[in-house]
Amino acid sequence: MDDREEMRRLIDMIEKSAGSNTIEQAVDDLKTFANTASFLANKLDSRLKAGEVKKKKPAKSGKGIGLSKPAPPPIPKSRNTPKPQDSVSGLPQATSTSISQADYDKVKPVRPIGALSANEG
């Protein structure tokens, strides 16, 4: 398993645990992950700016005798292809399952309403 696959696996684990743990634990896990990712991105950015990273050398071009042209890359199917709408309202259905801090900020606290008396009517 290479580093990218392991990173994706860990991200999947965080996503799955967010559904099974308490909200507080899920938020704490996501904050830890975000802080770590931010730290690493800043560290790598600093290395790039300092010139520590060696640039790739351009590939040497050969004569190419006897080589056929490479096949064109396959056209990937878009994940956003329109699907028939099943909803009555005609609005497209949400496809994203991720929740951002902005989503939490939009949610207003629920306030209890007063009890209804049996004599009203």
Biopython code that builds the backbone (N, CA, C, O; Angstrom):
import numpy as np
from Bio.PDB.StructureBuilder import StructureBuilder

atoms = [
    (1, "MET", "N", (0.857, -1.164, 0.000)),
    (1, "MET", "CA", (0.000, 0.000, 0.000)),
    (1, "MET", "C", (0.910, 1.237, 0.000)),
    (1, "MET", "O", (1.764, 1.396, 0.872)),
    (2, "ASP", "N", (0.707, 2.103, -0.996)),
    (2, "ASP", "CA", (1.548, 3.290, -1.039)),
    (2, "ASP", "C", (0.962, 4.375, -0.130)),
    (2, "ASP", "O", (-0.110, 4.209, 0.452)),
    (3, "ASP", "N", (1.681, 5.470, -0.025)),
    (3, "ASP", "CA", (1.280, 6.531, 0.901)),
    (3, "ASP", "C", (-0.072, 7.137, 0.546)),
    (3, "ASP", "O", (-0.871, 7.436, 1.434)),
    (4, "ARG", "N", (-0.331, 7.318, -0.737)),
    (4, "ARG", "CA", (-1.613, 7.915, -1.141)),
    (4, "ARG", "C", (-2.789, 7.016, -0.759)),
    (4, "ARG", "O", (-3.805, 7.492, -0.254)),
    (5, "GLU", "N", (-2.642, 5.728, -1.001)),
    (5, "GLU", "CA", (-3.720, 4.800, -0.658)),
    (5, "GLU", "C", (-3.962, 4.785, 0.842)),
    (5, "GLU", "O", (-5.107, 4.734, 1.293)),
    (6, "GLU", "N", (-2.891, 4.829, 1.606)),
    (6, "GLU", "CA", (-3.045, 4.832, 3.058)),
    (6, "GLU", "C", (-3.710, 6.124, 3.532)),
    (6, "GLU", "O", (-4.542, 6.100, 4.439)),
    (7, "MET", "N", (-3.340, 7.255, 2.917)),
    (7, "MET", "CA", (-3.958, 8.525, 3.282)),
    (7, "MET", "C", (-5.457, 8.494, 2.975)),
    (7, "MET", "O", (-6.272, 8.943, 3.781)),
    (8, "ARG", "N", (-5.808, 7.966, 1.812)),
    (8, "ARG", "CA", (-7.229, 7.875, 1.462)),
    (8, "ARG", "C", (-7.971, 6.953, 2.428)),
    (8, "ARG", "O", (-9.114, 7.217, 2.801)),
    (9, "ARG", "N", (-7.306, 5.870, 2.827)),
    (9, "ARG", "CA", (-7.923, 4.928, 3.775)),
    (9, "ARG", "C", (-8.175, 5.614, 5.115)),
    (9, "ARG", "O", (-9.225, 5.419, 5.727)),
    (10, "LEU", "N", (-7.213, 6.417, 5.570)),
    (10, "LEU", "CA", (-7.390, 7.132, 6.839)),
    (10, "LEU", "C", (-8.507, 8.165, 6.744)),
    (10, "LEU", "O", (-9.280, 8.337, 7.687)),
    (11, "ILE", "N", (-8.592, 8.847, 5.615)),
    (11, "ILE", "CA", (-9.674, 9.816, 5.428)),
    (11, "ILE", "C", (-11.017, 9.096, 5.452)),
    (11, "ILE", "O", (-11.972, 9.592, 6.048)),
    (12, "ASP", "N", (-11.101, 7.935, 4.811)),
    (12, "ASP", "CA", (-12.337, 7.150, 4.837)),
    (12, "ASP", "C", (-12.688, 6.726, 6.259)),
    (12, "ASP", "O", (-13.858, 6.724, 6.642)),
    (13, "MET", "N", (-11.664, 6.366, 7.043)),
    (13, "MET", "CA", (-11.911, 5.965, 8.434)),
    (13, "MET", "C", (-12.473, 7.135, 9.239)),
    (13, "MET", "O", (-13.392, 6.952, 10.037)),
    (14, "ILE", "N", (-11.931, 8.324, 9.036)),
    (14, "ILE", "CA", (-12.432, 9.502, 9.750)),
    (14, "ILE", "C", (-13.873, 9.767, 9.350)),
    (14, "ILE", "O", (-14.711, 10.078, 10.197)),
    (15, "GLU", "N", (-14.162, 9.645, 8.059)),
    (15, "GLU", "CA", (-15.516, 9.893, 7.574)),
    (15, "GLU", "C", (-16.506, 8.884, 8.163)),
    (15, "GLU", "O", (-17.600, 9.258, 8.584)),
    (16, "LYS", "N", (-16.121, 7.613, 8.192)),
    (16, "LYS", "CA", (-17.008, 6.585, 8.742)),
    (16, "LYS", "C", (-17.198, 6.748, 10.246)),
    (16, "LYS", "O", (-18.299, 6.551, 10.761)),
    (17, "SER", "N", (-16.133, 7.107, 10.944)),
    (17, "SER", "CA", (-16.254, 7.264, 12.393)),
    (17, "SER", "C", (-17.091, 8.481, 12.748)),
    (17, "SER", "O", (-17.672, 8.538, 13.832)),
    (18, "ALA", "N", (-17.160, 9.456, 11.849)),
    (18, "ALA", "CA", (-17.984, 10.637, 12.114)),
    (18, "ALA", "C", (-19.458, 10.257, 12.220)),
    (18, "ALA", "O", (-20.219, 10.903, 12.940)),
    (19, "GLY", "N", (-19.854, 9.219, 11.511)),
    (19, "GLY", "CA", (-21.241, 8.784, 11.574)),
    (19, "GLY", "C", (-21.554, 7.933, 12.786)),
    (19, "GLY", "O", (-22.710, 7.853, 13.203)),
    (20, "SER", "N", (-20.542, 7.295, 13.362)),
    (20, "SER", "CA", (-20.808, 6.392, 14.478)),
    (20, "SER", "C", (-20.448, 6.990, 15.838)),
    (20, "SER", "O", (-20.966, 6.545, 16.861)),
    (21, "ASN", "N", (-19.576, 7.981, 15.862)),
    (21, "ASN", "CA", (-19.190, 8.603, 17.134)),
    (21, "ASN", "C", (-20.126, 9.751, 17.481)),
    (21, "ASN", "O", (-21.010, 10.111, 16.703)),
    (22, "THR", "N", (-19.915, 10.313, 18.655)),
    (22, "THR", "CA", (-20.687, 11.493, 19.027)),
    (22, "THR", "C", (-20.255, 12.655, 18.148)),
    (22, "THR", "O", (-19.169, 12.639, 17.570)),
    (23, "ILE", "N", (-21.104, 13.653, 18.052)),
    (23, "ILE", "CA", (-20.788, 14.825, 17.238)),
    (23, "ILE", "C", (-19.549, 15.519, 17.768)),
    (23, "ILE", "O", (-18.704, 15.971, 16.996)),
    (24, "GLU", "N", (-19.441, 15.603, 19.081)),
    (24, "GLU", "CA", (-18.282, 16.276, 19.674)),
    (24, "GLU", "C", (-16.991, 15.559, 19.296)),
    (24, "GLU", "O", (-15.995, 16.200, 18.961)),
    (25, "GLN", "N", (-17.009, 14.227, 19.351)),
    (25, "GLN", "CA", (-15.822, 13.452, 18.999)),
    (25, "GLN", "C", (-15.496, 13.604, 17.519)),
    (25, "GLN", "O", (-14.331, 13.737, 17.145)),
    (26, "ALA", "N", (-16.533, 13.583, 16.673)),
    (26, "ALA", "CA", (-16.316, 13.728, 15.233)),
    (26, "ALA", "C", (-15.725, 15.094, 14.904)),
    (26, "ALA", "O", (-14.810, 15.195, 14.086)),
    (27, "VAL", "N", (-16.242, 16.144, 15.537)),
    (27, "VAL", "CA", (-15.714, 17.494, 15.311)),
    (27, "VAL", "C", (-14.275, 17.574, 15.781)),
    (27, "VAL", "O", (-13.434, 18.171, 15.109)),
    (28, "ASP", "N", (-13.983, 16.981, 16.925)),
    (28, "ASP", "CA", (-12.619, 16.993, 17.450)),
    (28, "ASP", "C", (-11.664, 16.256, 16.501)),
    (28, "ASP", "O", (-10.555, 16.726, 16.246)),
    (29, "ASP", "N", (-12.097, 15.105, 15.982)),
    (29, "ASP", "CA", (-11.270, 14.351, 15.041)),
    (29, "ASP", "C", (-11.014, 15.157, 13.767)),
    (29, "ASP", "O", (-9.894, 15.186, 13.257)),
    (30, "LEU", "N", (-12.063, 15.811, 13.258)),
    (30, "LEU", "CA", (-11.909, 16.602, 12.042)),
    (30, "LEU", "C", (-11.002, 17.804, 12.256)),
    (30, "LEU", "O", (-10.223, 18.163, 11.373)),
    (31, "LYS", "N", (-11.101, 18.428, 13.427)),
    (31, "LYS", "CA", (-10.220, 19.564, 13.720)),
    (31, "LYS", "C", (-8.771, 19.107, 13.791)),
    (31, "LYS", "O", (-7.877, 19.782, 13.279)),
    (32, "THR", "N", (-8.537, 17.962, 14.424)),
    (32, "THR", "CA", (-7.176, 17.424, 14.503)),
    (32, "THR", "C", (-6.638, 17.129, 13.108)),
    (32, "THR", "O", (-5.495, 17.463, 12.795)),
    (33, "PHE", "N", (-7.461, 16.506, 12.276)),
    (33, "PHE", "CA", (-7.056, 16.190, 10.915)),
    (33, "PHE", "C", (-6.778, 17.457, 10.117)),
    (33, "PHE", "O", (-5.776, 17.539, 9.407)),
    (34, "ALA", "N", (-7.665, 18.449, 10.232)),
    (34, "ALA", "CA", (-7.496, 19.700, 9.487)),
    (34, "ALA", "C", (-6.247, 20.447, 9.931)),
    (34, "ALA", "O", (-5.512, 20.983, 9.101)),
    (35, "ASN", "N", (-6.005, 20.484, 11.236)),
    (35, "ASN", "CA", (-4.814, 21.170, 11.739)),
    (35, "ASN", "C", (-3.540, 20.480, 11.260)),
    (35, "ASN", "O", (-2.575, 21.143, 10.879)),
    (36, "THR", "N", (-3.540, 19.161, 11.279)),
    (36, "THR", "CA", (-2.370, 18.414, 10.822)),
    (36, "THR", "C", (-2.137, 18.631, 9.327)),
    (36, "THR", "O", (-1.004, 18.846, 8.895)),
    (37, "ALA", "N", (-3.208, 18.574, 8.547)),
    (37, "ALA", "CA", (-3.078, 18.792, 7.102)),
    (37, "ALA", "C", (-2.582, 20.206, 6.812)),
    (37, "ALA", "O", (-1.745, 20.400, 5.930)),
    (38, "SER", "N", (-3.088, 21.186, 7.541)),
    (38, "SER", "CA", (-2.655, 22.573, 7.359)),
    (38, "SER", "C", (-1.181, 22.730, 7.709)),
    (38, "SER", "O", (-0.435, 23.397, 6.993)),
    (39, "PHE", "N", (-0.766, 22.112, 8.812)),
    (39, "PHE", "CA", (0.635, 22.182, 9.229)),
    (39, "PHE", "C", (1.545, 21.588, 8.161)),
    (39, "PHE", "O", (2.563, 22.180, 7.800)),
    (40, "LEU", "N", (1.167, 20.409, 7.655)),
    (40, "LEU", "CA", (1.991, 19.759, 6.639)),
    (40, "LEU", "C", (2.026, 20.562, 5.340)),
    (40, "LEU", "O", (3.072, 20.657, 4.697)),
    (41, "ALA", "N", (0.896, 21.135, 4.955)),
    (41, "ALA", "CA", (0.861, 21.948, 3.734)),
    (41, "ALA", "C", (1.757, 23.172, 3.875)),
    (41, "ALA", "O", (2.471, 23.527, 2.937)),
    (42, "ASN", "N", (1.725, 23.820, 5.036)),
    (42, "ASN", "CA", (2.588, 24.981, 5.267)),
    (42, "ASN", "C", (4.060, 24.586, 5.253)),
    (42, "ASN", "O", (4.900, 25.316, 4.729)),
    (43, "LYS", "N", (4.367, 23.432, 5.829)),
    (43, "LYS", "CA", (5.751, 22.955, 5.873)),
    (43, "LYS", "C", (6.269, 22.681, 4.459)),
    (43, "LYS", "O", (7.389, 23.062, 4.119)),
    (44, "LEU", "N", (5.455, 22.024, 3.645)),
    (44, "LEU", "CA", (5.855, 21.740, 2.270)),
    (44, "LEU", "C", (5.951, 23.016, 1.438)),
    (44, "LEU", "O", (6.838, 23.149, 0.595)),
    (45, "ASP", "N", (5.041, 23.945, 1.677)),
    (45, "ASP", "CA", (5.079, 25.224, 0.971)),
    (45, "ASP", "C", (6.364, 25.979, 1.297)),
    (45, "ASP", "O", (6.971, 26.589, 0.416)),
    (46, "SER", "N", (6.775, 25.936, 2.557)),
    (46, "SER", "CA", (8.025, 26.586, 2.965)),
    (46, "SER", "C", (9.216, 25.948, 2.259)),
    (46, "SER", "O", (10.139, 26.645, 1.835)),
    (47, "ARG", "N", (9.195, 24.624, 2.133)),
    (47, "ARG", "CA", (10.281, 23.934, 1.434)),
    (47, "ARG", "C", (10.323, 24.321, -0.036)),
    (47, "ARG", "O", (11.400, 24.480, -0.609)),
    (48, "LEU", "N", (9.144, 24.474, -0.650)),
    (48, "LEU", "CA", (9.102, 24.882, -2.050)),
    (48, "LEU", "C", (9.683, 26.281, -2.229)),
    (48, "LEU", "O", (10.472, 26.523, -3.142)),
    (49, "LYS", "N", (9.287, 27.194, -1.351)),
    (49, "LYS", "CA", (9.761, 28.578, -1.446)),
    (49, "LYS", "C", (11.255, 28.679, -1.164)),
    (49, "LYS", "O", (11.938, 29.532, -1.730)),
    (50, "ALA", "N", (11.762, 27.815, -0.296)),
    (50, "ALA", "CA", (13.186, 27.843, 0.038)),
    (50, "ALA", "C", (14.029, 27.167, -1.038)),
    (50, "ALA", "O", (15.256, 27.264, -1.012)),
    (51, "GLY", "N", (13.397, 26.496, -1.968)),
    (51, "GLY", "CA", (14.125, 25.846, -3.052)),
    (51, "GLY", "C", (14.723, 24.509, -2.673)),
    (51, "GLY", "O", (15.640, 24.031, -3.341)),
    (52, "GLU", "N", (14.222, 23.894, -1.612)),
    (52, "GLU", "CA", (14.754, 22.599, -1.182)),
    (52, "GLU", "C", (14.372, 21.475, -2.137)),
    (52, "GLU", "O", (15.097, 20.487, -2.258)),
    (53, "VAL", "N", (13.249, 21.619, -2.808)),
    (53, "VAL", "CA", (12.746, 20.556, -3.663)),
    (53, "VAL", "C", (13.405, 20.667, -5.031)),
    (53, "VAL", "O", (13.402, 21.734, -5.645)),
    (54, "LYS", "N", (13.961, 19.575, -5.495)),
    (54, "LYS", "CA", (14.599, 19.559, -6.808)),
    (54, "LYS", "C", (13.527, 19.405, -7.872)),
    (54, "LYS", "O", (12.603, 18.602, -7.735)),
    (55, "LYS", "N", (13.663, 20.179, -8.923)),
    (55, "LYS", "CA", (12.706, 20.091, -10.018)),
    (55, "LYS", "C", (13.017, 18.855, -10.848)),
    (55, "LYS", "O", (14.165, 18.417, -10.934)),
    (56, "LYS", "N", (11.979, 18.304, -11.453)),
    (56, "LYS", "CA", (12.168, 17.130, -12.300)),
    (56, "LYS", "C", (12.961, 17.525, -13.533)),
    (56, "LYS", "O", (12.762, 18.601, -14.098)),
    (57, "LYS", "N", (13.857, 16.648, -13.939)),
    (57, "LYS", "CA", (14.611, 16.882, -15.161)),
    (57, "LYS", "C", (13.716, 16.519, -16.336)),
    (57, "LYS", "O", (12.982, 15.533, -16.274)),
    (58, "PRO", "N", (13.770, 17.307, -17.409)),
    (58, "PRO", "CA", (12.937, 16.962, -18.566)),
    (58, "PRO", "C", (13.407, 15.644, -19.172)),
    (58, "PRO", "O", (14.597, 15.328, -19.165)),
    (59, "ALA", "N", (12.476, 14.906, -19.679)),
    (59, "ALA", "CA", (12.792, 13.612, -20.277)),
    (59, "ALA", "C", (13.597, 13.828, -21.543)),
    (59, "ALA", "O", (13.327, 14.745, -22.319)),
    (60, "LYS", "N", (14.579, 12.981, -21.740)),
    (60, "LYS", "CA", (15.390, 13.073, -22.951)),
    (60, "LYS", "C", (14.581, 12.510, -24.102)),
    (60, "LYS", "O", (13.992, 11.432, -24.014)),
    (61, "SER", "N", (14.572, 13.276, -25.188)),
    (61, "SER", "CA", (13.810, 12.800, -26.334)),
    (61, "SER", "C", (14.692, 11.913, -27.189)),
    (61, "SER", "O", (15.817, 12.283, -27.526)),
    (62, "GLY", "N", (14.193, 10.768, -27.533)),
    (62, "GLY", "CA", (14.916, 9.827, -28.373)),
    (62, "GLY", "C", (14.536, 10.049, -29.822)),
    (62, "GLY", "O", (13.730, 10.922, -30.144)),
    (63, "LYS", "N", (15.118, 9.259, -30.675)),
    (63, "LYS", "CA", (14.817, 9.397, -32.094)),
    (63, "LYS", "C", (13.403, 8.917, -32.392)),
    (63, "LYS", "O", (12.755, 9.426, -33.307)),
    (64, "GLY", "N", (12.930, 7.963, -31.646)),
    (64, "GLY", "CA", (11.557, 7.508, -31.804)),
    (64, "GLY", "C", (11.343, 6.624, -33.012)),
    (64, "GLY", "O", (10.208, 6.472, -33.464)),
    (65, "ILE", "N", (12.381, 6.046, -33.539)),
    (65, "ILE", "CA", (12.229, 5.195, -34.712)),
    (65, "ILE", "C", (11.550, 3.897, -34.286)),
    (65, "ILE", "O", (11.948, 3.251, -33.317)),
    (66, "GLY", "N", (10.533, 3.541, -35.027)),
    (66, "GLY", "CA", (9.854, 2.291, -34.767)),
    (66, "GLY", "C", (8.830, 2.374, -33.632)),
    (66, "GLY", "O", (8.196, 1.370, -33.305)),
    (67, "LEU", "N", (8.662, 3.528, -33.038)),
    (67, "LEU", "CA", (7.686, 3.666, -31.964)),
    (67, "LEU", "C", (6.364, 4.133, -32.535)),
    (67, "LEU", "O", (6.320, 5.031, -33.376)),
    (68, "SER", "N", (5.306, 3.529, -32.083)),
    (68, "SER", "CA", (3.989, 3.973, -32.515)),
    (68, "SER", "C", (3.505, 5.074, -31.582)),
    (68, "SER", "O", (4.007, 5.249, -30.472)),
    (69, "LYS", "N", (2.528, 5.798, -32.065)),
    (69, "LYS", "CA", (1.968, 6.861, -31.232)),
    (69, "LYS", "C", (1.214, 6.226, -30.068)),
    (69, "LYS", "O", (0.546, 5.206, -30.241)),
    (70, "PRO", "N", (1.320, 6.822, -28.890)),
    (70, "PRO", "CA", (0.566, 6.262, -27.764)),
    (70, "PRO", "C", (-0.927, 6.462, -27.980)),
    (70, "PRO", "O", (-1.366, 7.440, -28.586)),
    (71, "ALA", "N", (-1.675, 5.523, -27.476)),
    (71, "ALA", "CA", (-3.123, 5.608, -27.591)),
    (71, "ALA", "C", (-3.618, 6.812, -26.804)),
    (71, "ALA", "O", (-3.082, 7.117, -25.738)),
    (72, "PRO", "N", (-4.637, 7.503, -27.317)),
    (72, "PRO", "CA", (-5.155, 8.649, -26.570)),
    (72, "PRO", "C", (-5.738, 8.174, -25.245)),
    (72, "PRO", "O", (-6.305, 7.084, -25.164)),
    (73, "PRO", "N", (-5.598, 8.997, -24.203)),
    (73, "PRO", "CA", (-6.128, 8.580, -22.901)),
    (73, "PRO", "C", (-7.644, 8.464, -22.955)),
    (73, "PRO", "O", (-8.307, 9.237, -23.647)),
    (74, "PRO", "N", (-8.188, 7.504, -22.232)),
    (74, "PRO", "CA", (-9.646, 7.347, -22.229)),
    (74, "PRO", "C", (-10.309, 8.566, -21.608)),
    (74, "PRO", "O", (-9.783, 9.171, -20.674)),
    (75, "ILE", "N", (-11.443, 8.904, -22.129)),
    (75, "ILE", "CA", (-12.188, 10.045, -21.607)),
    (75, "ILE", "C", (-12.936, 9.579, -20.363)),
    (75, "ILE", "O", (-13.791, 8.698, -20.441)),
    (76, "PRO", "N", (-12.610, 10.179, -19.206)),
    (76, "PRO", "CA", (-13.290, 9.742, -17.983)),
    (76, "PRO", "C", (-14.742, 10.192, -17.992)),
    (76, "PRO", "O", (-15.084, 11.281, -18.451)),
    (77, "LYS", "N", (-15.567, 9.323, -17.474)),
    (77, "LYS", "CA", (-16.971, 9.683, -17.353)),
    (77, "LYS", "C", (-17.131, 10.636, -16.188)),
    (77, "LYS", "O", (-16.581, 10.420, -15.109)),
    (78, "SER", "N", (-17.870, 11.666, -16.414)),
    (78, "SER", "CA", (-18.063, 12.668, -15.373)),
    (78, "SER", "C", (-18.963, 12.111, -14.285)),
    (78, "SER", "O", (-19.935, 11.404, -14.553)),
    (79, "ARG", "N", (-18.616, 12.446, -13.060)),
    (79, "ARG", "CA", (-19.453, 12.005, -11.937)),
    (79, "ARG", "C", (-20.680, 12.895, -11.812)),
    (79, "ARG", "O", (-21.605, 12.597, -11.056)),
    (80, "ASN", "N", (-20.676, 13.982, -12.559)),
    (80, "ASN", "CA", (-21.780, 14.932, -12.451)),
    (80, "ASN", "C", (-22.738, 14.807, -13.627)),
    (80, "ASN", "O", (-23.381, 15.789, -13.997)),
    (81, "THR", "N", (-22.848, 13.646, -14.214)),
    (81, "THR", "CA", (-23.766, 13.482, -15.320)),
    (81, "THR", "C", (-25.187, 13.641, -14.811)),
    (81, "THR", "O", (-25.530, 13.120, -13.750)),
    (82, "PRO", "N", (-26.008, 14.353, -15.555)),
    (82, "PRO", "CA", (-27.376, 14.557, -15.078)),
    (82, "PRO", "C", (-28.137, 13.244, -15.053)),
    (82, "PRO", "O", (-28.042, 12.433, -15.975)),
    (83, "LYS", "N", (-28.874, 13.054, -14.011)),
    (83, "LYS", "CA", (-29.673, 11.852, -13.841)),
    (83, "LYS", "C", (-31.142, 12.263, -13.863)),
    (83, "LYS", "O", (-31.469, 13.410, -13.558)),
    (84, "PRO", "N", (-32.009, 11.357, -14.214)),
    (84, "PRO", "CA", (-33.422, 11.702, -14.165)),
    (84, "PRO", "C", (-33.821, 12.093, -12.746)),
    (84, "PRO", "O", (-33.436, 11.451, -11.768)),
    (85, "GLN", "N", (-34.587, 13.144, -12.669)),
    (85, "GLN", "CA", (-34.958, 13.634, -11.346)),
    (85, "GLN", "C", (-36.177, 12.882, -10.834)),
    (85, "GLN", "O", (-37.207, 12.789, -11.503)),
    (86, "ASP", "N", (-36.029, 12.353, -9.637)),
    (86, "ASP", "CA", (-37.102, 11.586, -9.031)),
    (86, "ASP", "C", (-37.967, 12.443, -8.118)),
    (86, "ASP", "O", (-39.079, 12.053, -7.763)),
    (87, "SER", "N", (-37.460, 13.604, -7.740)),
    (87, "SER", "CA", (-38.177, 14.392, -6.748)),
    (87, "SER", "C", (-39.383, 15.070, -7.374)),
    (87, "SER", "O", (-39.401, 15.358, -8.571)),
    (88, "VAL", "N", (-40.376, 15.317, -6.560)),
    (88, "VAL", "CA", (-41.603, 15.952, -6.996)),
    (88, "VAL", "C", (-41.359, 17.432, -7.269)),
    (88, "VAL", "O", (-41.982, 18.010, -8.159)),
    (89, "SER", "N", (-40.450, 18.052, -6.503)),
    (89, "SER", "CA", (-40.222, 19.486, -6.629)),
    (89, "SER", "C", (-39.448, 19.843, -7.888)),
    (89, "SER", "O", (-39.468, 21.001, -8.304)),
    (90, "GLY", "N", (-38.771, 18.891, -8.503)),
    (90, "GLY", "CA", (-37.987, 19.171, -9.686)),
    (90, "GLY", "C", (-36.595, 19.678, -9.389)),
    (90, "GLY", "O", (-35.823, 19.933, -10.313)),
    (91, "LEU", "N", (-36.258, 19.829, -8.122)),
    (91, "LEU", "CA", (-34.930, 20.295, -7.753)),
    (91, "LEU", "C", (-33.955, 19.129, -7.777)),
    (91, "LEU", "O", (-34.332, 17.998, -7.468)),
    (92, "PRO", "N", (-32.702, 19.394, -8.142)),
    (92, "PRO", "CA", (-31.725, 18.307, -8.121)),
    (92, "PRO", "C", (-31.452, 17.842, -6.705)),
    (92, "PRO", "O", (-31.549, 18.615, -5.751)),
    (93, "GLN", "N", (-31.115, 16.587, -6.582)),
    (93, "GLN", "CA", (-30.850, 16.024, -5.268)),
    (93, "GLN", "C", (-29.416, 16.308, -4.873)),
    (93, "GLN", "O", (-28.535, 16.360, -5.731)),
    (94, "ALA", "N", (-29.176, 16.491, -3.609)),
    (94, "ALA", "CA", (-27.831, 16.749, -3.110)),
    (94, "ALA", "C", (-26.989, 15.490, -3.246)),
    (94, "ALA", "O", (-27.453, 14.386, -2.958)),
    (95, "THR", "N", (-25.741, 15.665, -3.691)),
    (95, "THR", "CA", (-24.860, 14.517, -3.843)),
    (95, "THR", "C", (-23.729, 14.520, -2.834)),
    (95, "THR", "O", (-23.080, 13.493, -2.636)),
    (96, "SER", "N", (-23.480, 15.645, -2.197)),
    (96, "SER", "CA", (-22.371, 15.739, -1.253)),
    (96, "SER", "C", (-22.837, 15.330, 0.135)),
    (96, "SER", "O", (-23.942, 15.665, 0.561)),
    (97, "THR", "N", (-21.971, 14.595, 0.833)),
    (97, "THR", "CA", (-22.297, 14.200, 2.195)),
    (97, "THR", "C", (-21.398, 14.880, 3.208)),
    (97, "THR", "O", (-21.533, 14.656, 4.411)),
    (98, "SER", "N", (-20.479, 15.713, 2.729)),
    (98, "SER", "CA", (-19.574, 16.376, 3.665)),
    (98, "SER", "C", (-20.262, 17.576, 4.299)),
    (98, "SER", "O", (-21.131, 18.201, 3.692)),
    (99, "ILE", "N", (-19.866, 17.887, 5.512)),
    (99, "ILE", "CA", (-20.447, 18.989, 6.271)),
    (99, "ILE", "C", (-19.327, 19.948, 6.629)),
    (99, "ILE", "O", (-18.296, 19.544, 7.167)),
    (100, "SER", "N", (-19.538, 21.217, 6.327)),
    (100, "SER", "CA", (-18.520, 22.217, 6.633)),
    (100, "SER", "C", (-18.944, 23.016, 7.864)),
    (100, "SER", "O", (-20.067, 22.895, 8.352)),
    (101, "GLN", "N", (-18.018, 23.826, 8.345)),
    (101, "GLN", "CA", (-18.327, 24.681, 9.490)),
    (101, "GLN", "C", (-19.439, 25.663, 9.123)),
    (101, "GLN", "O", (-20.249, 26.024, 9.977)),
    (102, "ALA", "N", (-19.486, 26.096, 7.864)),
    (102, "ALA", "CA", (-20.540, 27.007, 7.424)),
    (102, "ALA", "C", (-21.915, 26.354, 7.566)),
    (102, "ALA", "O", (-22.896, 27.026, 7.884)),
    (103, "ASP", "N", (-21.983, 25.042, 7.329)),
    (103, "ASP", "CA", (-23.246, 24.335, 7.498)),
    (103, "ASP", "C", (-23.692, 24.353, 8.959)),
    (103, "ASP", "O", (-24.875, 24.529, 9.252)),
    (104, "TYR", "N", (-22.737, 24.172, 9.871)),
    (104, "TYR", "CA", (-23.077, 24.213, 11.288)),
    (104, "TYR", "C", (-23.502, 25.620, 11.705)),
    (104, "TYR", "O", (-24.387, 25.785, 12.545)),
    (105, "ASP", "N", (-22.864, 26.636, 11.110)),
    (105, "ASP", "CA", (-23.205, 28.013, 11.453)),
    (105, "ASP", "C", (-24.610, 28.382, 10.996)),
    (105, "ASP", "O", (-25.268, 29.217, 11.616)),
    (106, "LYS", "N", (-25.076, 27.756, 9.901)),
    (106, "LYS", "CA", (-26.409, 28.049, 9.385)),
    (106, "LYS", "C", (-27.515, 27.498, 10.285)),
    (106, "LYS", "O", (-28.626, 28.027, 10.316)),
    (107, "VAL", "N", (-27.200, 26.440, 11.007)),
    (107, "VAL", "CA", (-28.200, 25.795, 11.846)),
    (107, "VAL", "C", (-28.468, 26.664, 13.068)),
    (107, "VAL", "O", (-27.554, 27.016, 13.814)),
    (108, "LYS", "N", (-29.722, 26.996, 13.255)),
    (108, "LYS", "CA", (-30.086, 27.818, 14.402)),
    (108, "LYS", "C", (-30.509, 26.910, 15.549)),
    (108, "LYS", "O", (-31.059, 25.832, 15.321)),
    (109, "PRO", "N", (-30.256, 27.337, 16.773)),
    (109, "PRO", "CA", (-30.658, 26.495, 17.898)),
    (109, "PRO", "C", (-32.178, 26.336, 17.956)),
    (109, "PRO", "O", (-32.929, 27.257, 17.635)),
    (110, "VAL", "N", (-32.602, 25.165, 18.366)),
    (110, "VAL", "CA", (-34.022, 24.880, 18.490)),
    (110, "VAL", "C", (-34.500, 25.413, 19.829)),
    (110, "VAL", "O", (-33.899, 25.145, 20.869)),
    (111, "ARG", "N", (-35.570, 26.157, 19.792)),
    (111, "ARG", "CA", (-36.116, 26.709, 21.036)),
    (111, "ARG", "C", (-37.451, 26.027, 21.328)),
    (111, "ARG", "O", (-38.282, 25.879, 20.432)),
    (112, "PRO", "N", (-37.653, 25.621, 22.553)),
    (112, "PRO", "CA", (-38.908, 24.947, 22.881)),
    (112, "PRO", "C", (-40.085, 25.917, 22.828)),
    (112, "PRO", "O", (-39.961, 27.099, 23.149)),
    (113, "ILE", "N", (-41.218, 25.382, 22.418)),
    (113, "ILE", "CA", (-42.426, 26.196, 22.432)),
    (113, "ILE", "C", (-43.203, 25.870, 23.694)),
    (113, "ILE", "O", (-43.011, 24.815, 24.299)),
    (114, "GLY", "N", (-44.068, 26.771, 24.080)),
    (114, "GLY", "CA", (-44.837, 26.568, 25.303)),
    (114, "GLY", "C", (-45.785, 25.391, 25.186)),
    (114, "GLY", "O", (-46.171, 24.999, 24.085)),
    (115, "ALA", "N", (-46.155, 24.833, 26.317)),
    (115, "ALA", "CA", (-47.072, 23.700, 26.337)),
    (115, "ALA", "C", (-48.467, 24.158, 25.938)),
    (115, "ALA", "O", (-48.890, 25.263, 26.277)),
    (116, "LEU", "N", (-49.166, 23.311, 25.226)),
    (116, "LEU", "CA", (-50.531, 23.611, 24.840)),
    (116, "LEU", "C", (-51.466, 23.133, 25.945)),
    (116, "LEU", "O", (-51.339, 22.013, 26.440)),
    (117, "SER", "N", (-52.386, 23.980, 26.316)),
    (117, "SER", "CA", (-53.319, 23.547, 27.361)),
    (117, "SER", "C", (-54.485, 22.802, 26.714)),
    (117, "SER", "O", (-54.821, 23.056, 25.557)),
    (118, "ALA", "N", (-55.091, 21.902, 27.445)),
    (118, "ALA", "CA", (-56.179, 21.075, 26.928)),
    (118, "ALA", "C", (-57.466, 21.877, 26.791)),
    (118, "ALA", "O", (-58.367, 21.450, 26.069)),
    (119, "ASN", "N", (-57.587, 23.041, 27.468)),
    (119, "ASN", "CA", (-58.818, 23.814, 27.454)),
    (119, "ASN", "C", (-58.915, 24.748, 26.259)),
    (119, "ASN", "O", (-59.990, 25.284, 25.993)),
    (120, "GLU", "N", (-57.825, 24.958, 25.533)),
    (120, "GLU", "CA", (-57.880, 25.854, 24.375)),
    (120, "GLU", "C", (-58.607, 25.147, 23.248)),
    (120, "GLU", "O", (-58.640, 23.918, 23.190)),
    (121, "GLY", "N", (-59.183, 25.925, 22.363)),
    (121, "GLY", "CA", (-59.809, 25.235, 21.267)),
    (121, "GLY", "C", (-60.794, 26.029, 20.653)),
    (121, "GLY", "O", (-61.430, 25.591, 19.694)),
]
sb = StructureBuilder()
sb.init_structure("model")
sb.init_model(0)
sb.init_chain("A")
sb.init_seg("    ")
for serial, (resi, resn, name, xyz) in enumerate(atoms, 1):
    if name == "N":
        sb.init_residue(resn, " ", resi, " ")
    sb.init_atom(name, np.array(xyz, "f"), 0.0, 1.0, " ", f" {name:<3s}", serial, name[0])
structure = sb.get_structure()
